[in-house]
């Protein structure tokens, strides 16, 4: 059930001002990439391993109900009792009945996100049962009265003093904030719980159809105690944990610990196939050995619906390692509680939609900035940002957009003439707040948008008005190039567009600029408005078909990538799809095209000598969307008069992410601050970019914080070397 009263903005603000949280997450985000890289050092081919896991999971989900049947049969044959629960309510009813039949009064639990998902503890406690979490992190947050903030490290948001305070309150005595001492205190307290427990409840990291076994991957030993000491063991297993054979557990075991905590292997790897003997005290006080009861509950709760969806069956590739959280720029700022339900981060938003409600997804989906960092570390190669975008589209199709947003998309951006007219008017209307090429201070409630960064001013004269002046006739052109500028280059950074034309013409390319081109459609597509996106896609297709180019070149990676999405966008309209495919195959990002042409001409050799220090920022869409990162560096290094220096984390998001940078300015600013710091540390005088949106964000931050450092598109750096003829 979605929480209608949540104020996401207020929650974000609170987390941004929580110094303990920011410190803990910041330190972890700094250390994680190093430990992860070290953990994977002995993996000969990481991509093959990821492909193996992905393919195994894909094959499994195609036959998920057959595999579930096989698992149930094999587990039952070995003495387990298997129950299939449609939702959390059925899980709770089954457990309450079981507890009544078995006389269960006390329960110990090993970490289980599935149990958190259905709020199991609350339901059991409401029924009068004594329930104790035994994973250290889970125990901490349970006594703190909180939900997990991370799928693997649920108490990552707390420091030692806070934990000591919770321990002191729970145990009724002062506990010093010494970590080894607190661990020992927890161990002593929980050992008594294990010895008194009638039932142990665990999750499972995988469940093997071949032999009916479940596997648990843990670090503390509490999982083994929960499965061996109590006379009844209940395992809660989501359908996504099912795998066909024991061999299929190998890629999980090789990726899960490495991705989660940077470990080669966790401290304990436990497999359970059927009930195991346990010691039970009889009514007469004698201890006797008997087989414990093993109950395995397969939980649906929306999982089988996802399995039948051609796109969203990808969620079965998730092994719950939380590596996507560990690299998410937004998660590492605000933690997991802002996401509202149980599962945090981008994958959490998707799981929330299927396992909880679309209403809650809609509240948090905008926290994904689409940087695709998660896709680079996900063991199962889940395309998390793409799935979020698809869910947004489904939400918009069902409920529509807010009136103002719909008006903006359908009546303004999708209407080229209206859109461009308004941009021209904006260049005049901004004069009272304009300072050179920037808007440095906005008044009143808009002031937050210009805190610690300036905003770009709309150019007095857009690129399309400059094209007739800069276009040269090429007598024997090598190729006919149609230049797709995108909105930013056309109306905000026309000088970048001029540089692109100059470089292409120097390569003896005929450059044409179709006047009918408009926005690529990414803003609407990103917000889920596929109908408005289709309108601009068709307008662009018609405009570029009319000039019959050899190639379409864009100096914006987002626009380049979006042109390739037109194929899927127009899937249901075969004629338009065919036309989109033809042009998409011709669409190339500027630096990759020029680097290839320079290499053919022998102009891509590193330049000798020093010069101005220049560093380079990888845009998210460029690096992880188009897989282009070597080419712009090669072009810079081949340019005389520059000394290239690499910044720390060059491919980390700058925080713009389209409308995110404006809509969530409070989140965008600290992401930008980190980027500015990394730039400063290089000592560079120039920051090169290949993305106009990144140029907006970084130029704005530098204008406020490092005004002596300039930002140039790679095209501008190249154009400076070309002498006018």
C-alpha positions as CSV (number, residue, x, y, z in Angstrom):
1,X,0.0,0.0,0.0
2,X,1.5,3.3,-1.0
3,X,2.0,6.1,1.5
4,X,0.0,9.1,0.3
5,X,1.4,11.4,2.9
6,X,5.1,11.1,2.1
7,X,7.0,14.3,1.4
8,X,9.9,13.1,-0.7
9,X,11.5,16.6,-0.9
10,X,11.5,17.0,2.8
11,X,13.0,13.5,3.3
12,X,15.8,14.3,0.8
13,X,16.6,17.5,2.5
14,X,16.8,15.8,5.9
15,X,19.2,13.2,4.5
16,X,21.4,15.8,2.8
17,X,21.8,17.5,6.1
18,X,22.5,14.3,8.0
19,X,26.3,14.5,8.5
20,X,26.6,11.0,9.9
21,X,24.8,9.5,6.9
22,X,26.7,11.6,4.4
23,X,30.0,10.7,6.0
24,X,29.3,6.9,6.2
25,X,28.0,6.7,2.6
26,X,30.8,8.9,1.3
27,X,33.5,6.8,2.8
28,X,31.9,3.6,1.5
29,X,31.4,5.0,-2.0
30,X,35.1,6.0,-2.0
31,X,36.3,2.6,-0.8
32,X,33.9,0.3,-2.7
33,X,35.3,0.6,-6.3
34,X,38.8,-0.2,-5.0
35,X,37.8,-3.2,-3.0
36,X,35.5,-4.5,-5.9
37,X,38.3,-4.1,-8.4
38,X,40.7,-6.0,-6.2
39,X,38.2,-8.8,-5.6
40,X,37.7,-9.3,-9.3
41,X,41.5,-9.3,-10.1
42,X,41.7,-13.1,-10.2
43,X,38.7,-13.4,-12.5
44,X,40.2,-14.0,-15.9
45,X,37.3,-12.6,-17.9
46,X,34.7,-10.7,-15.9
47,X,32.5,-10.0,-18.8
48,X,32.2,-13.7,-19.7
49,X,31.3,-14.4,-16.1
50,X,28.6,-11.7,-16.1
51,X,27.3,-13.1,-19.4
52,X,27.2,-16.6,-18.0
53,X,25.2,-15.4,-15.0
54,X,22.8,-13.4,-17.2
55,X,22.2,-16.2,-19.6
56,X,21.6,-18.8,-16.9
57,X,19.1,-16.5,-15.3
58,X,17.4,-15.7,-18.6
59,X,17.1,-19.4,-19.4
60,X,15.7,-20.0,-15.9
61,X,13.0,-17.4,-16.1
62,X,11.8,-18.8,-19.4
63,X,10.9,-22.0,-17.6
64,X,10.3,-20.6,-14.1
65,X,7.2,-22.6,-13.2
66,X,8.6,-25.8,-14.5
67,X,11.7,-25.3,-12.4
68,X,9.6,-24.4,-9.4
69,X,7.7,-27.7,-9.9
70,X,11.0,-29.6,-10.1
71,X,12.3,-27.9,-7.0
72,X,9.2,-28.6,-5.1
73,X,9.3,-32.3,-6.1
74,X,12.9,-32.7,-5.2
75,X,12.7,-30.9,-1.9
76,X,9.6,-32.8,-0.9
77,X,11.3,-36.1,-1.7
78,X,14.0,-35.2,0.7
79,X,11.6,-34.4,3.5
80,X,10.9,-30.7,3.2
81,X,7.5,-29.2,3.0
82,X,7.1,-26.7,0.2
83,X,4.4,-24.1,0.1
84,X,3.7,-21.6,-2.7
85,X,2.5,-18.3,-1.5
86,X,0.8,-15.8,-3.9
87,X,1.5,-12.8,-1.6
88,X,2.7,-11.8,1.8
89,X,-0.6,-12.4,3.4
90,X,-0.5,-16.1,2.5
91,X,3.1,-16.3,3.9
92,X,1.9,-14.8,7.2
93,X,-1.2,-17.0,7.4
94,X,0.9,-20.2,6.8
95,X,3.5,-19.2,9.4
96,X,0.9,-18.3,12.0
97,X,-0.8,-21.7,11.5
98,X,2.5,-23.5,11.6
99,X,3.6,-21.7,14.8
100,X,0.2,-22.7,16.4
101,X,0.5,-26.3,15.4
102,X,4.2,-26.6,16.5
103,X,3.8,-24.7,19.7
104,X,6.3,-22.1,18.6
105,X,6.7,-19.1,20.9
106,X,10.2,-17.8,20.1
107,X,11.7,-17.2,16.6
108,X,15.2,-16.3,15.5
109,X,15.7,-14.8,12.0
110,X,18.7,-14.7,9.7
111,X,18.7,-11.8,7.3
112,X,15.9,-12.0,4.7
113,X,14.9,-9.1,2.4
114,X,11.8,-11.2,1.4
115,X,10.6,-11.1,5.0
116,X,11.2,-7.3,5.1
117,X,9.3,-7.0,1.9
118,X,6.1,-8.4,3.5
119,X,6.6,-6.9,6.9
120,X,6.8,-10.3,8.5
121,X,8.2,-9.4,11.8
122,X,5.4,-6.9,12.6
123,X,2.8,-9.5,11.8
124,X,4.4,-12.2,13.9
125,X,4.8,-9.9,16.9
126,X,1.2,-8.7,16.5
127,X,0.3,-12.4,17.0
128,X,2.2,-12.5,20.3
129,X,5.3,-14.2,19.1
130,X,8.8,-13.3,20.2
131,X,10.9,-12.5,17.1
132,X,14.6,-11.7,17.1
133,X,16.8,-10.7,14.2
134,X,20.2,-12.2,14.5
135,X,22.2,-10.6,11.7
136,X,24.1,-7.8,13.4
137,X,23.0,-5.1,11.0
138,X,19.4,-6.3,11.1
139,X,19.4,-6.6,14.9
140,X,20.7,-3.0,15.1
141,X,18.0,-1.5,12.9
142,X,15.3,-3.7,14.6
143,X,16.1,-2.2,18.0
144,X,16.4,1.2,16.4
145,X,12.9,0.8,14.9
146,X,14.1,1.4,11.4
147,X,14.0,-0.3,8.0
148,X,17.1,-1.5,6.1
149,X,18.9,1.2,4.2
150,X,20.9,-1.2,2.1
151,X,20.2,-4.7,0.8
152,X,23.5,-6.2,2.2
153,X,24.5,-3.7,4.9
154,X,21.2,-2.6,6.4
155,X,22.8,-0.4,9.1
156,X,25.4,1.3,6.9
157,X,23.8,4.7,7.7
158,X,24.6,4.6,11.4
159,X,27.9,5.3,13.2
160,X,29.3,3.6,16.2
161,X,28.0,6.1,18.7
162,X,24.5,5.8,17.4
163,X,24.7,2.0,17.6
164,X,26.1,2.2,21.1
165,X,23.1,4.3,22.1
166,X,20.7,1.8,20.7
167,X,22.5,-1.0,22.4
168,X,22.4,0.8,25.7
169,X,18.6,1.4,25.4
170,X,17.9,-2.1,24.4
171,X,20.0,-3.8,27.1
172,X,19.3,-1.3,29.9
173,X,23.0,-0.5,30.6
174,X,25.7,1.8,29.2
175,X,27.5,0.3,26.2
176,X,30.7,2.0,25.1
177,X,31.1,2.7,21.4
178,X,33.9,0.3,20.9
179,X,33.2,-1.9,17.9
180,X,34.8,-5.2,19.0
181,X,33.2,-4.8,22.4
182,X,29.8,-4.1,20.9
183,X,30.1,-7.2,18.6
184,X,30.8,-9.3,21.6
185,X,27.9,-7.9,23.5
186,X,25.6,-8.6,20.5
187,X,27.0,-12.1,20.2
188,X,26.4,-12.9,23.9
189,X,22.9,-11.5,23.8
190,X,21.9,-13.4,20.6
191,X,23.4,-16.7,21.7
192,X,20.7,-17.0,24.3
193,X,18.1,-16.3,21.7
194,X,19.4,-19.2,19.5
195,X,19.3,-21.6,22.4
196,X,15.7,-20.7,23.4
197,X,14.2,-20.5,19.9
198,X,11.6,-22.9,18.6
199,X,11.8,-21.7,15.0
200,X,14.5,-20.3,12.7
201,X,13.5,-18.2,9.7
202,X,16.0,-17.5,6.9
203,X,16.0,-16.4,3.3
204,X,18.0,-18.1,0.6
205,X,20.5,-16.8,-1.9
206,X,19.6,-19.6,-4.4
207,X,17.4,-22.7,-4.5
208,X,18.4,-25.6,-6.7
209,X,15.8,-27.5,-8.6
210,X,18.1,-30.4,-9.3
211,X,18.3,-31.5,-5.7
212,X,15.8,-29.4,-3.8
213,X,18.6,-27.6,-1.9
214,X,18.8,-24.0,-0.7
215,X,22.0,-22.1,-0.4
216,X,22.9,-19.3,2.1
217,X,25.8,-17.0,1.7
218,X,26.6,-15.3,5.1
219,X,29.4,-13.7,7.0
220,X,28.4,-14.0,10.6
221,X,27.5,-17.6,11.2
222,X,24.0,-16.6,12.4
223,X,22.5,-18.2,9.4
224,X,23.9,-21.6,10.3
225,X,22.7,-21.3,13.9
226,X,19.2,-20.3,12.8
227,X,19.1,-23.4,10.5
228,X,20.5,-25.9,12.9
229,X,19.6,-25.1,16.5
230,X,15.8,-24.5,16.4
231,X,13.5,-27.6,15.8
232,X,11.7,-25.9,13.0
233,X,13.4,-24.1,10.0
234,X,11.4,-22.0,7.6
235,X,13.1,-20.7,4.4
236,X,11.5,-17.8,2.5
237,X,12.5,-18.0,-1.1
238,X,11.5,-15.6,-3.9
239,X,10.9,-17.3,-7.3
240,X,13.9,-15.3,-8.7
241,X,16.2,-17.4,-6.4
242,X,15.4,-20.6,-8.2
243,X,18.1,-22.1,-10.4
244,X,18.1,-25.4,-12.4
245,X,21.3,-27.1,-11.2
246,X,24.0,-27.0,-8.6
247,X,26.5,-25.9,-11.3
248,X,24.4,-22.8,-11.9
249,X,25.2,-21.7,-8.4
250,X,28.8,-21.1,-9.4
251,X,28.4,-17.8,-11.2
252,X,26.3,-16.6,-8.3
253,X,29.0,-17.5,-5.8
254,X,31.7,-15.9,-7.9
255,X,29.9,-12.6,-8.4
256,X,27.7,-12.1,-5.3
257,X,30.4,-11.6,-2.6
258,X,32.7,-9.7,-4.9
259,X,29.9,-7.3,-6.0
260,X,28.4,-6.9,-2.6
261,X,31.3,-6.4,-0.2
262,X,34.5,-6.8,-2.3
263,X,35.1,-10.3,-0.8
264,X,36.4,-13.3,-2.8
265,X,34.0,-15.4,-0.7
266,X,31.9,-14.9,2.4
267,X,32.8,-16.5,5.7
268,X,30.0,-19.1,5.4
269,X,28.5,-20.9,2.4
270,X,25.7,-23.3,3.5
271,X,23.7,-25.7,1.5
272,X,20.7,-27.5,3.0
273,X,19.0,-30.4,1.2
274,X,16.2,-31.8,3.4
275,X,15.7,-31.7,7.2
276,X,18.8,-32.2,9.4
277,X,18.9,-33.8,12.8
278,X,18.5,-31.6,15.8
279,X,18.4,-32.1,19.6
280,X,15.0,-31.6,21.2
281,X,14.1,-31.5,24.9
282,X,11.1,-33.6,25.7
283,X,8.4,-32.9,28.3
284,X,10.3,-35.1,30.7
285,X,13.4,-33.1,30.3
286,X,15.3,-35.5,28.2
287,X,17.3,-34.5,25.1
288,X,16.6,-36.6,22.1
289,X,17.7,-36.4,18.5
290,X,15.1,-36.0,15.8
291,X,14.8,-34.6,12.3
292,X,13.7,-30.9,12.4
293,X,10.9,-29.7,10.3
294,X,12.0,-27.9,7.1
295,X,9.4,-25.6,5.5
296,X,10.3,-23.8,2.2
297,X,7.9,-21.0,1.2
298,X,8.2,-19.9,-2.4
299,X,7.0,-16.3,-2.6
300,X,5.4,-14.8,-5.6
301,X,4.2,-11.4,-4.6
302,X,4.4,-10.0,-8.2
303,X,7.4,-12.1,-9.3
304,X,5.5,-14.4,-11.7
305,X,3.9,-11.4,-13.3
306,X,7.4,-10.0,-14.0
307,X,8.5,-13.4,-15.3
308,X,5.8,-13.2,-18.1
309,X,6.9,-9.7,-19.2
310,X,9.4,-9.7,-22.0
311,X,11.2,-6.7,-20.7
312,X,10.8,-6.9,-16.9
313,X,11.8,-10.5,-16.6
314,X,15.3,-9.0,-16.4
315,X,14.7,-8.5,-12.6
316,X,15.3,-12.3,-12.3
317,X,19.0,-11.5,-13.1
318,X,19.3,-9.7,-9.8
319,X,21.3,-11.6,-7.2
320,X,20.6,-8.9,-4.5
321,X,24.3,-8.0,-4.2
322,X,23.4,-4.2,-4.1
323,X,26.4,-3.3,-6.2
324,X,24.1,-1.0,-8.1
325,X,23.5,0.9,-4.9
326,X,27.1,1.1,-4.1
327,X,27.9,3.2,-7.2
328,X,24.6,5.1,-7.5
329,X,25.3,8.9,-7.2
330,X,21.9,9.6,-5.6
331,X,21.9,6.6,-3.2
332,X,25.4,7.6,-1.9
333,X,23.9,11.0,-1.0
334,X,20.6,10.1,0.6
335,X,20.8,6.4,1.5
336,X,18.0,3.8,1.2
337,X,15.2,5.2,3.4
338,X,14.3,7.9,0.9
339,X,13.2,5.2,-1.5
340,X,10.3,4.5,0.9
341,X,9.7,0.7,0.7
342,X,12.3,-2.0,1.3
343,X,14.4,-2.1,-1.8
344,X,16.5,1.0,-2.6
345,X,18.2,2.5,-5.6
346,X,17.4,2.0,-9.2
347,X,16.7,-1.8,-8.9
348,X,14.7,-1.0,-5.8
349,X,12.4,1.3,-7.8
350,X,11.7,-1.5,-10.3
351,X,11.2,-4.1,-7.5
352,X,8.9,-1.7,-5.7
353,X,6.7,-1.4,-8.8
354,X,6.2,-5.2,-9.0
355,X,6.4,-6.2,-5.3
356,X,4.6,-3.3,-3.7
357,X,2.8,-0.7,-5.9
358,X,3.2,1.5,-8.9
359,X,2.1,4.4,-6.7
360,X,5.3,4.1,-4.7
361,X,7.4,3.6,-7.8
362,X,6.0,6.9,-9.2
363,X,7.1,8.7,-6.1
364,X,10.8,7.6,-6.3
365,X,11.4,6.9,-10.0
366,X,12.9,10.3,-10.7
367,X,15.7,9.6,-8.2
368,X,17.3,7.5,-11.0
369,X,19.4,10.0,-13.1
370,X,20.1,7.5,-15.8
371,X,23.9,7.6,-15.5
372,X,24.1,3.8,-16.2
373,X,26.8,3.3,-13.6
374,X,24.7,0.5,-12.2
375,X,24.7,-1.4,-15.5
376,X,28.5,-1.5,-15.5
377,X,28.7,-3.3,-12.2
378,X,25.5,-5.4,-12.2
379,X,26.5,-9.1,-12.2
380,X,23.4,-9.9,-14.2
381,X,23.8,-7.0,-16.6
382,X,20.3,-5.6,-15.9
383,X,19.5,-2.5,-17.9
384,X,18.1,-0.7,-14.8
385,X,17.7,2.8,-16.3
386,X,15.9,1.5,-19.4
387,X,13.5,-0.5,-17.3
388,X,12.8,2.5,-15.1
389,X,12.1,4.5,-18.3
390,X,9.7,1.8,-19.5
391,X,7.8,1.8,-16.2
392,X,7.5,5.6,-16.4
393,X,6.0,5.1,-19.9
394,X,3.5,2.6,-18.5
395,X,2.6,5.0,-15.7
396,X,2.1,7.9,-18.1
397,X,0.0,5.7,-20.4
398,X,-2.3,4.7,-17.6
399,X,-2.5,8.0,-15.6
400,X,-1.2,10.7,-17.9
401,X,1.2,13.5,-17.1
402,X,0.6,16.5,-14.9
403,X,-1.2,19.3,-16.9
404,X,1.8,21.6,-17.1
405,X,4.2,18.9,-18.1
406,X,1.9,17.6,-20.7
407,X,1.4,21.1,-22.1
408,X,5.1,21.6,-22.2
409,X,5.8,18.4,-24.1
410,X,2.8,18.2,-26.5
411,X,2.1,21.9,-27.2
412,X,5.5,23.4,-27.0
413,X,8.5,21.0,-27.4
414,X,6.7,18.8,-29.8
415,X,5.8,21.8,-31.9
416,X,9.0,23.0,-33.4
417,X,7.9,26.5,-34.4
418,X,6.3,27.3,-31.0
419,X,9.3,25.8,-29.1
420,X,11.9,27.7,-31.1
421,X,9.9,30.9,-30.9
422,X,9.8,30.7,-27.2
423,X,13.6,30.1,-27.0
424,X,14.1,33.2,-29.1
425,X,11.9,35.2,-26.8
426,X,13.8,33.7,-23.8
427,X,17.0,35.2,-25.1
428,X,15.4,38.6,-24.8
429,X,13.4,38.0,-21.6
430,X,16.5,36.8,-19.7
431,X,18.3,40.1,-20.0
432,X,17.4,41.4,-16.4
433,X,19.1,38.4,-14.8
434,X,21.8,37.7,-17.5
435,X,25.5,38.3,-16.8
436,X,27.5,37.7,-20.0
437,X,26.8,34.1,-21.1
438,X,25.4,33.1,-17.6
439,X,22.5,33.6,-15.4
440,X,24.2,33.9,-12.0
441,X,21.4,34.8,-9.6
442,X,17.7,34.1,-9.8
443,X,15.3,35.9,-7.5
444,X,13.0,34.6,-4.7
445,X,11.9,30.9,-4.8
446,X,14.1,30.3,-7.9
447,X,17.3,31.2,-6.0
448,X,18.2,27.6,-5.2
449,X,18.7,26.9,-8.9
450,X,21.7,29.3,-9.0
451,X,23.2,28.3,-5.6
452,X,26.9,27.2,-6.2
453,X,26.4,27.2,-9.9
454,X,25.4,29.5,-12.7
455,X,22.8,28.7,-15.4
456,X,23.5,29.1,-19.1
457,X,22.0,32.0,-21.0
458,X,20.2,31.4,-24.2
459,X,22.3,32.7,-27.1
460,X,21.4,35.9,-28.8
461,X,21.6,34.2,-32.2
462,X,21.0,30.4,-32.5
463,X,23.1,28.2,-34.6
464,X,20.4,27.8,-37.3
465,X,20.7,31.5,-38.0
466,X,24.5,31.3,-38.3
467,X,24.6,28.3,-40.6
468,X,24.3,30.4,-43.9
469,X,27.3,32.4,-42.9
470,X,29.6,29.5,-41.9
471,X,28.6,27.0,-44.5
472,X,31.2,26.6,-47.3
473,X,30.8,25.1,-50.7
474,X,33.0,22.0,-51.0
475,X,33.9,21.4,-54.6
476,X,34.4,17.7,-54.4
477,X,33.0,16.6,-51.0
478,X,34.0,13.2,-49.7
479,X,30.7,12.7,-47.9
480,X,27.4,14.5,-47.4
481,X,26.9,15.1,-43.6
482,X,23.6,16.2,-42.1
483,X,24.3,17.9,-38.8
484,X,21.9,17.2,-36.0
485,X,22.6,20.0,-33.4
486,X,20.2,19.2,-30.6
487,X,18.5,22.0,-28.7
488,X,21.4,22.9,-26.5
489,X,24.0,23.4,-29.2
490,X,21.4,25.2,-31.4
491,X,20.2,27.7,-28.8
492,X,22.7,27.7,-25.9
493,X,26.1,26.8,-27.4
494,X,26.0,27.8,-31.0
495,X,29.8,28.3,-31.0
496,X,30.1,24.6,-30.4
497,X,27.9,24.0,-33.5
498,X,30.1,26.4,-35.5
499,X,33.2,24.4,-34.4
500,X,31.6,21.1,-35.5
501,X,30.8,22.5,-39.0
502,X,34.3,23.9,-39.3
503,X,36.0,20.6,-38.4
504,X,33.8,18.6,-40.8
505,X,34.3,21.0,-43.6
506,X,38.0,20.9,-43.0
507,X,37.7,17.1,-43.6
508,X,36.2,18.0,-47.0
509,X,32.7,17.0,-46.0
510,X,29.6,18.8,-47.3
511,X,27.6,19.9,-44.2
512,X,23.9,20.5,-44.4
513,X,21.6,21.6,-41.6
514,X,18.0,20.5,-42.0
515,X,15.9,23.5,-40.9
516,X,13.0,21.1,-39.9
517,X,15.0,19.4,-37.1
518,X,13.8,19.8,-33.6
519,X,14.4,18.4,-30.1
520,X,15.6,14.7,-30.2
521,X,12.8,13.8,-27.8
522,X,14.9,12.6,-24.9
523,X,13.2,14.9,-22.3
524,X,9.8,13.4,-23.2
525,X,11.1,9.9,-23.5
526,X,12.8,10.1,-20.2
527,X,9.6,11.3,-18.5
528,X,7.6,8.4,-20.1
529,X,5.7,10.4,-22.7
530,X,6.2,8.1,-25.7
531,X,3.5,9.8,-27.8
532,X,5.1,13.2,-27.7
533,X,8.4,11.5,-28.3
534,X,7.0,9.8,-31.4
535,X,5.9,13.2,-32.8
536,X,9.4,14.7,-32.6
537,X,11.0,11.5,-33.9
538,X,8.8,11.6,-37.0
539,X,9.5,15.3,-37.5
540,X,13.3,14.6,-37.4
541,X,13.1,11.6,-39.6
542,X,11.2,13.6,-42.3
543,X,13.7,16.5,-42.0
544,X,16.7,14.3,-42.5
545,X,15.3,12.1,-45.1
546,X,14.8,15.2,-47.2
547,X,18.5,15.9,-47.4
548,X,19.5,12.3,-48.1
549,X,22.8,12.3,-46.1
550,X,25.6,9.8,-46.0
551,X,25.8,10.3,-42.3
552,X,24.0,12.1,-39.5
553,X,26.5,13.6,-37.1
554,X,25.6,14.9,-33.7
555,X,28.0,16.5,-31.1
556,X,25.6,15.5,-28.3
557,X,25.8,11.8,-27.2
558,X,22.3,12.0,-25.7
559,X,20.9,13.0,-29.0
560,X,22.9,10.4,-30.8
561,X,21.7,7.6,-28.5
562,X,18.1,8.9,-28.8
563,X,18.2,8.6,-32.6
564,X,18.9,4.9,-32.1
565,X,16.0,4.5,-29.8
566,X,13.6,5.7,-32.5
567,X,13.6,2.1,-33.9
568,X,12.0,0.7,-30.7
569,X,9.9,3.8,-30.2
570,X,8.2,3.2,-33.6
571,X,8.1,-0.5,-33.3
572,X,4.3,-0.7,-33.8
573,X,4.4,1.4,-37.0
574,X,6.4,-0.7,-39.5
575,X,6.8,2.0,-42.2
576,X,8.1,4.5,-39.7
577,X,10.3,1.8,-38.0
578,X,11.9,1.0,-41.4
579,X,12.6,4.7,-42.0
580,X,14.0,5.1,-38.5
581,X,16.3,2.1,-38.9
582,X,17.7,3.5,-42.1
583,X,18.6,6.8,-40.5
584,X,19.7,5.3,-37.2
585,X,22.4,3.3,-39.0
586,X,23.7,6.6,-40.4
587,X,23.8,8.4,-37.1
588,X,27.3,8.8,-35.5
589,X,28.6,10.8,-32.5
590,X,31.0,13.6,-33.6
591,X,34.3,12.6,-31.8
592,X,34.1,8.9,-32.9
593,X,33.5,10.0,-36.5
594,X,36.3,12.6,-36.5
595,X,38.8,10.3,-34.7
596,X,38.3,7.7,-37.4
597,X,38.8,10.2,-40.2
598,X,41.9,11.7,-38.5
599,X,43.3,8.2,-38.0
600,X,42.9,7.5,-41.8
601,X,44.7,10.8,-42.5
602,X,47.5,10.1,-40.0
603,X,46.4,13.0,-37.8
604,X,45.7,11.0,-34.6
605,X,49.3,10.8,-33.4
606,X,50.0,12.2,-29.9
607,X,51.3,15.8,-30.2
608,X,54.8,16.5,-28.8
609,X,55.6,19.2,-26.2
610,X,53.5,20.7,-23.4
611,X,51.0,23.5,-23.3
612,X,47.8,24.3,-21.5
613,X,46.7,21.6,-19.1
614,X,43.4,20.0,-20.2
615,X,41.3,17.3,-18.5
616,X,38.3,15.5,-19.9
617,X,34.9,14.6,-18.4
618,X,33.1,11.5,-19.8
619,X,29.4,12.1,-20.1
620,X,27.3,9.2,-18.9
621,X,25.5,8.7,-22.3
622,X,28.9,8.9,-24.1
623,X,30.8,6.5,-22.0
624,X,28.2,4.0,-21.0
625,X,25.5,4.6,-23.6
626,X,27.6,4.7,-26.7
627,X,30.8,3.1,-25.3
628,X,32.9,6.0,-26.6
629,X,35.7,7.2,-24.3
630,X,39.1,6.6,-26.1
631,X,38.3,8.7,-29.2
632,X,37.9,12.1,-27.5
633,X,41.0,11.6,-25.5
634,X,42.9,10.6,-28.6
635,X,41.8,13.8,-30.3
636,X,42.8,16.0,-27.4
637,X,46.2,14.3,-27.1
638,X,46.8,14.7,-30.8
639,X,46.1,18.5,-30.6
640,X,49.3,20.7,-30.3
641,X,49.4,23.2,-27.4
642,X,47.7,21.0,-24.9
643,X,48.9,18.7,-22.1
644,X,46.3,16.1,-21.2
645,X,45.8,15.2,-17.5
646,X,43.2,12.6,-16.3
647,X,41.0,13.6,-13.5
648,X,39.8,11.3,-10.7
649,X,36.6,9.5,-11.7
650,X,36.3,11.1,-15.1
651,X,33.1,9.1,-15.9
652,X,31.3,9.9,-12.7
653,X,28.1,11.8,-13.4
654,X,28.3,15.6,-13.2
655,X,24.7,15.8,-11.8
656,X,22.9,17.4,-14.7
657,X,21.0,14.4,-16.1
658,X,18.6,16.5,-18.1
659,X,15.8,18.0,-16.1
660,X,17.1,16.3,-12.9
661,X,19.7,19.0,-12.5
662,X,16.9,21.6,-12.3
663,X,14.1,19.6,-10.7
664,X,16.4,18.2,-7.9
665,X,18.9,21.0,-7.6
666,X,19.7,20.1,-4.0
667,X,20.8,16.6,-5.1
668,X,22.5,17.9,-8.3
669,X,24.8,20.4,-6.4
670,X,26.8,17.9,-4.2
671,X,27.3,15.7,-7.3
672,X,28.6,18.7,-9.1
673,X,30.8,19.8,-6.2
674,X,32.6,16.4,-6.3
675,X,33.2,16.9,-10.0
676,X,34.6,20.4,-9.5
677,X,36.9,19.2,-6.8
678,X,38.3,16.5,-9.1
679,X,38.8,19.1,-11.8
680,X,40.6,21.4,-9.4
681,X,42.9,18.6,-8.2
682,X,44.2,18.2,-11.8
683,X,45.4,21.7,-12.0
684,X,43.9,21.9,-15.4
685,X,43.1,25.2,-17.1
686,X,40.5,23.7,-19.5
687,X,37.9,21.0,-19.1
688,X,37.0,19.2,-22.3
689,X,33.6,17.7,-22.8
690,X,31.7,16.1,-25.6
691,X,28.2,16.7,-24.2
692,X,26.4,20.0,-24.2
693,X,24.3,19.1,-21.1
694,X,27.5,18.3,-19.2
695,X,29.0,21.6,-20.5
696,X,26.0,23.4,-19.0
697,X,26.5,21.9,-15.6
698,X,30.2,22.1,-15.3
699,X,30.5,25.6,-16.8
700,X,27.9,26.7,-14.3
701,X,29.8,25.2,-11.4
702,X,33.2,26.5,-12.5
703,X,31.7,30.0,-13.0
704,X,30.8,30.1,-9.3
705,X,33.7,28.1,-7.8
706,X,36.7,28.1,-10.2
707,X,36.1,31.0,-12.7
708,X,39.6,30.8,-14.1
709,X,38.9,27.3,-15.5
710,X,37.1,27.2,-18.8
711,X,35.0,24.5,-20.5
712,X,35.4,23.6,-24.2
713,X,33.7,21.0,-26.3
714,X,36.2,18.8,-28.1
715,X,35.0,20.2,-31.3
716,X,36.1,23.7,-30.2
717,X,39.6,22.5,-29.3
718,X,39.9,20.9,-32.8
719,X,38.5,23.9,-34.6
720,X,41.1,26.2,-33.0
721,X,43.8,24.4,-34.9
722,X,42.2,25.0,-38.3
723,X,43.3,28.1,-40.1
724,X,40.6,30.0,-42.0
725,X,41.1,29.8,-45.8
